[in-house]
Amino acid sequence: MANTILVPIDGSEHSREALSVAIEEFDDAELIVLHVIEPYNVFSVTENAARDDEVLEERRSERAALLEESREFAADRGVNVRTELMLGSPSRAIVDACEEFDVDHVVMGSRGRTGLSRLVLGSVADTVVKRAPTTVTVVRSS
């Protein structure tokens, strides 16, 4: 039986579906909802470090609101969740979080890329499945 479940979210319907599955399937476990801020999506290529800090703070605030929405979504279903916000590459941060939070199972959504975009861009879910030190369930939205 899994005691600690990690549910990475990105604000998509895919991640919302994964959270729903985790709530339904692991109602007696500790659920950790994680969002990862990608630094290269935040920091500019300019020399303006003050602006970069401002953008990062704006992004943290936006993502904290996303995590709060997830907390409320779970609470509406009678489940308490812990939320975490990390900075880094999503796949690497998710794998690192597995070890940092002693996670037993990951439940995550997948955008379901196919063809060239999957070949070129890869998939966070694919990378996590290959590198995570625990079982990973990938939920595809219907």
C-alpha angles and dihedrals in degrees: 000000000000117000102182121039123188117208112187112202134192101178094263127126087247092062092044088055090050090052090051091052092048091050092050099042101036104034093145096050132086107260119209115193111203132191122186123206111211108223095210088059090054108037121071126217090243127101091244102116093167091058091046089054090049092051091047091052091049090050092048090052093049092048093047086058089051090052090048090053088053091049090052092045089055094042090054086060093048097257129121118214135190115226129212132185120200135179120224146056106340097228094045093045092050091051091046090049090056089063098035094052097033091241120193098192139009121214113190142160127241128211089215098230115187138185122004097354091057092046094049101035100030121205131276088213092052092050093047091049090053098043109029115108090222143047116295125201114198114204118203117200116238 
